[in-house]
Amino acid sequence: MIVRKLQEAENSGRKIVDPNGNWDSTRLLLKDDNMGFSFHITTIYKGADFQMHYQNHLESVFCMSGRGEVETLADGKKYPIEPGTIYILDQNDKHVLRAFEEMKMACVFNPPLTGKEVHNAEGAYELEAESIEE
């Protein structure tokens, strides 16, 4: 069994801060845990407005607090995000995420992240990034 506490993980190498200042992500479950997916608690900062395109991963995102929107770039549709909303990027959707207030999100990635990933120039995570040391 694996047991971790969010507060402890936030104060370790498991918390990654976006170099562009849009988010931070505490990676609670990673590839090395051998579960087949990774699980993160991500904070999207108020005023964030940035493009992502997970070409190598599928992601599900559940909003626990805050408000914003996600826009799919293929069709220009905008979807409001509020507590209780889940959005699922099941087609490697190119999208823009906007935070009208700070948002706390629970995120699941498949395949799992190794831990140190940040978005590349395309807004994606690479398949094999450096692992986090406990």
N, C-alpha and C positions, 0 to 999 in steps of 0.2 A: 504494500500500500504506500502511496505517496501522499504526504500531507504537507501543505505549504500555507503560510499566512501572507495575505496581500501586503500588510505593513512591513513585514520582514523582507519580502521580495522587493518592495519599493526602495529599501535601503541597501540593496545589494546590486551586483552587476546585472540583475534581471530587468532593471528599469533602463530603458533606452529613450533618449530625448532626440526628437527630430532636429537635425542641424538647421532646418529652415524655420523653426519656431512655431510649427502648427500643432504638434501633439507630443505626448509621451506615452510610452507603452510598457507596462510591466508584464513580462512574459512568464506566466505561472507554470505552463506545461510546454515542453519543447521536444524536438526530435529525439534527443538522447533519452527521453522518458519512455520511448517505444510504445506510444499509444496510437500512432497513425495520424495524429492531428496535433496542432498546438492551440493553446488557449491563453488569451491575453486580456488584461483590463487596460483600456486605452482612454486617455483623456484628450479630447479635441478642444483646443483652446478657443475661447470666444473670439470671433472675428476671423478665424481660419477660413480660407477659401483656396483649395488646392486640388489639382488633378492627380488621379491615380489610374493605373492600368495594370492590374495583377495578371500578367501574361503567363506566369508560372504557377499560380496558386488560385484556388477557389476560396472564397471567404464568406462567412456569415457574420453579421454584426447586429447585436441587440442593444438598443438604447436603454440605459438604466436611469439617466437623468439628463436634463438639458434639452435644447431645441435647435433644430437646423434643417438642412435639406440635402438630399443627394440627387444629382442630375446625371442621367445617362446620356453620354455624348452622341451615341449612334442615332438617337431619335429626339434629343432635346427635352425629354420628359423630366419633370421635377417631382420629387416625392418628399413630402414633409416627414421629418424625423422628430419624435417626441418620446417620452418614456413609454415603454411597452412596444415600440416599433422594432421589427427586425427587417433588415434588407439582406438579400442573398445574391452575391455576385456569382451566379452559376454559369455564366457565359464569358468569363474573363472580361466583364464589362468595363470599358473605359468610362470613367465617371469623375465628377467633381463633387467634393464634399464641402459644405458650408456650415459653419457653426454660428448661430445667432446668439447663443449663450454657451458657456462651457458645457460640453457633453461628456458623460461617462459611458463608455461602450464596452460590452463583453464581446470579444472577437475570437472566432475559430478559423484556423487556416488548415487547408489540405492541399498539398503535402505540408507537414509540419515545418515551422521555422526552426532554425538552429539557435537563434537568440539575438544576434547582433545586427540583424538586418535593418537598413533604412532604405527609403525609396531611391532607386536609381534615376537617371535622367528621363526615363520613360514613365516613371511613377510606379515601377514594379519592384518586387523583391527578387533578388537573384536566388537561384535554386540552392546553392551551397555557399552560405556565409560562415564565418568563423563562429564556433560554438562558445557559449557562455561558460565560464568556470564557476563552480559553486563557491 
